[in-house]
Amino acid sequence: MKKISEQQYQELLRASHVFLETMHPHELAKEICSSAIRILNCTEAHLYLVEGEGFLLQEAGNILGVSLEAEEIGENLLGEDGKIVTPDLNVALDTVMQAGPSVSTGALMSFFPSQFVVATSLKHKQHSLGVLVLIDSDSQRSFTVGEELLLEELALFASQALSIEHIIGERESRDGLTGLYNQKYFKKAAEREIERIRRYGGELSLVMLDIDFFKDVNDNHGHLVGDDVLKGVAHFLTETTRLTDVTARYGGEEFGVLLAHTPLKAACAYAERLRKRVAEAKFCPLTVTISGGVTELNADSLTVETDALTLIKAADDALYRAKDTGRDKVVCKSLPG
């Protein structure tokens, strides 16, 4: 397990969610470059995408958050439209592309003299998408193993977001009524966070929530009112979670929240605050309550067999206990090692 700083871990999580939420190609390219600079503390980041037989500069940014013009990148390397006019640079970028996901340090050095340069390919499945290049003004700098892993992880997230399949997948991963993620995406996100703990350590909490007596709402007031209640609870979830958290409508009147890098005590406090907000709210003009179950996974409780269903079942067990002991409450339960 390669240790990275908590700040880098949080920034990587933030970047993964921002990338997947950003649908406009130009804004996505800017986010990829700015995140790379911030996470890996470099001076510049360039994103080159495959264009025909060569590459096109999609975005280049610096540490000040300023987008760079073509003439600022390198003398006679790019045309005004961002297309590469120096054949050798196309060849060097292609060399990085063919090298796979590993970090390359040598292929581009001659194009950016007196600077430290690293690059990695961007691929989704078998499709070559482009190359992400990081530049630092300190020519004597070198990347640690942890920094190389961070860049590779960042490249994976960027590649997924840049692929056209992401646009389709984003639509398919959302619940049509509430706009939250659906169960399928929630499980995948949980698996991703579990794997991150396996590699880097840290902790993750999962909250399962259920609207109490929701069937009575539908039976007595109709499904349109029931839909308004579901959307209202979803709004509270979105409003009270961080960008790095994942909120989902797990099914029917049940919701799930993944709280990245959050210990059990903090997750329980969050769930209790949410329970109180829902109980105090008016829903057309009903009042409803929710019950919650919370569990935590950390490096100590992680086993070879731990997966998303392990975590979800532990939170569900806590939720059922809250239901069985009176509802309108939160039960917290640590995941045994």
N, C-alpha and C positions, 0 to 999 in steps of 0.2 A: 504494500500500500504506500503510494507516494504522497507525502504530506504537502499541502499547499496552504496558503494563508486563508483565514476565514473571509477576509475581504475579497480575495480572488475567487473563492468558492461562491460567495454571494453574487459577485459580478457575473460569473459564468452562468449561474441560475437565472439571473435577471436577463442576460443576453438571450438565453434559450427561449424564454417566454416572449420577449420583445420581438425576436425574429419571427416566431410563429404567429404573432398577432399583426405583423406589418405586411399588408397586402400589396402596397404600391412598390414596384421594383426599384425606383430611384431612392425612396425613403429606406427601403430594406438595405440597399447597398451602403448608404450613409451609416446606418445602424451597425452593419458588419464592421466597417472601418473604425468607427468611433469606439465600439466595444473592444476590438482588438488592441487599439492604442491604450485604452484605459486598463484592461486586464493585464496586459503584458508590458505596460510602461514603456512604450516605444515612441519615437518622434513622429513617424508617418506610417500610414497603412494604405496600400493600393489594392484595388480589386479589379482583376482582369478577367473578363468572361470570354468564352469561346465564341468566335464570330467567323463563320465560314471556315477557311483554311488557316486562320490566324486568331488573334486576340484583340479585344476592344477594352480600353480602360473604361470601366463602368463608374468608378468613383475613386478618388484619392483624397485623403484628409490628413491633417496634421494635429499635433497635440493641443493646439489652440481651438480645435473644432472648426477650422476653416477648410473648405473644399479647395483643392489645388487645381489650377488650370493646366492644360496640356504642356504649355511651354515651361512650367515650373517643375515638371517631373524629371526631365533630363534632356540635354541638348540634342535636338534632332531625332529623338526617339519616337515621338508621337505627332500625328497630324492634328489639325485644329478640331477634328471631329472625334478625337480620342483613339483613332485607329493607329496601330503600330506601323510605322513606316521603315523601321530598321529590321531587316530580316533576321539578324542575329538575335534580337530580343524575342521574336516569335519562337525561334529555335530553343532559346534558353527556357522560356515559359513552358514550351512543350516538353522539355526534359523534366521539369518539375512535375508536370502533369503525369507523365509516364512513370514517375518514381513511386506513385501511390500516395497513401496518406502520411507517410513519414515526412519529417521536417527536413528541408534541404537548405544548405547554407552556401554552397559554392557556385551554383549555376548562374546567379545574377550579380555576383560581386563586381564584375568589371563594368556593369552599367551604372553602378552607384558607388563610385570610388570614395575612399576615405570614410566609409560608413559601414555599420554592421547591418547585414541583410539576411533575413530568413524568409522562407516561402513554403507553402504547402498546397497541395492540389485540392480542388473542390469537386467531389464526385457524388452522384446519387445513383445507387445501384450500379449499372454498367455505363452510365452516361457521364461524360466529362463536361463539367460546367465552367471551370475556370481555375484561377490561381490567386491565392491571397498572399500578398507580399508585405512584410513588416520591415521597417527601416529605423535604425537608431543612429543618432549622430555620434555616439561613442563607438568608434571603430574597434576598440579592444573588448567590447562586450561579448559574452557568450551566453547561450541559453542553458539553464539547468535541465535535468531530466523532467522535473515537475513542470517547468515552463513549456517544454516540448509537448508534454501531455495536455496541458491547457490549450495550446494552439491546435492540437489535433482534435480535441473535444469541440472547440469553437468552430473549427472547419466542418465538423460533422453537422452541427446545428445549422450553420450557414448553408451547407449543401442541401439539407432537407428543405429549408425555407425557400431557396432559389429554384427548386425544381417545380415544374408545372403541376406535378402530382400533389404538391403541398396545397395549391389553391383548391383543388378538388377535395383533398383530404380534410382541409379545414372545414368545408361545408358539411362533410359527412361526419365530422367529429362533434358537431354541436347539436344540442337539443333544440328542436324547432320552436317550442313554446317559450322556454326561459332564456335561451341564448347561452346557457352554461354548457360546459362539455358534457358528453354523454358517458355512459358506463364503459364502453369500449375504450375510449380515449383515457378515461380515468385509470383504468387498469394498466394501460401502457405507461402512463405517467408514473404510476406507483412503481412499476418494474424499473423504470429509468432511474428513479430516485434511490431505490434499493441498491441498484448497481453502483450508483455514485458513492453511497456509504461503503460499499464493499471496496471501492478503490481508494477513497479519500478519507473515510471516517466521518464523524459528525453524527447528527441525529435527524429524525423525521417523525412527525406526528400525523396521525390520520384521525379525522373526525367524521363520524356518521351521524346524520340527523334525520329525524322523522317527524312529520306533522301529526300531532295527536288527534285522534278521532276524525281523520280527514274524510272517511267514508260518510260520516254524518253531514259534513259540509256539502258534499255532492248530493246526497239523498234529500236533504232538507232545503237546500238553496239553489241547486242546479249546478251543472258542470261549468257554466260560464263564470259563476262566482268562484267555484273551485279553481279554475284556471287563473283567476285574478289573485287568489291566495298563493298559488304556486309561484307566480311571477313576482309577487311581493316578497316572499321569502328569498327567492333568487336574487332580488335587488339588494336585500340586506347582506347576503353572502358576498356579492360583488363589491359592495360598498365597504365592507369591513375586512377584506383580505388584501394582502400585498400582491404586487405584480408577480412575485416569484411563487405564489401559491396557486394551486389548481382547484377550482370549484366545479362540481358536476351535479347534474340531476342523475342520480344513480338508478332510479326507477320509481315510477308512481309518485308517491309523496316523500321519497327518501333522497337525501342529498349527501354528498361526500366532499370533504375538504382535505387536501394534502398541504400540510404546513411544513415547508422545507426548513431545515436547520433550526427546528423548534423543539425544545424539550417538553416532556409531558406536563409539567406544572404550568408553563406558559400556554400550552394548547388548551388545557382545561379552563384556564382563566378566559381565554378567547371564547370558547364554547359557552361558558356561563354568561359572558357579556352578550353574546348573540341571543341566547335563550331569553334574557330579560328584555332585549330590544323587541323581539318578536311578540312577547307577551304584552308589551305596552302599546303595540301598534294597532291600528284599525284597518281591517280589510273589508271594505264595502258593506256595511260598517261592522263586520264581525270582528271578534277577537279570537285568536287561536294561540295554541302553545306548541312548543316542540320539545322533544326529548333527544338527548345526545349521548353518544358513546365515543370515548377517546382512547387511543392507544399510541404508544411510542416505540420506534425502532432506533437502536443505536448500535455502535460497533460491538458492544458487549453482548447484546441480545441477538445479534445477527448470526444465523447458522447457514450451512450449505443449503438446507432445504427451504429457507425463508424466501417467499415470493409474495406477489401482490395479494393473492387470496389469503395467505397467512395473516397479513396485516389487516385486510378488510374484515375477515372473520373475527379477529380479536376485538376490533372496534364495534362490529355488529353484536357480539356477545355482550359488550358493555351497554350498548343501546337497548338490547332486549331486557337487561336487568333494570335499566331506567324505566322502561315501559311496565315491567312486572311489579315495580315498587312504587307506583303512583303517577308516573308520567310527569311532564313539565319539570324535568331535572336532567342533570348531566352526571354520568358515571364514568370514571377514569380507571383504566386498567393497563398496567405495564405489560409489555410482551415478554414472556419468560424466555430466557436464553436457552 
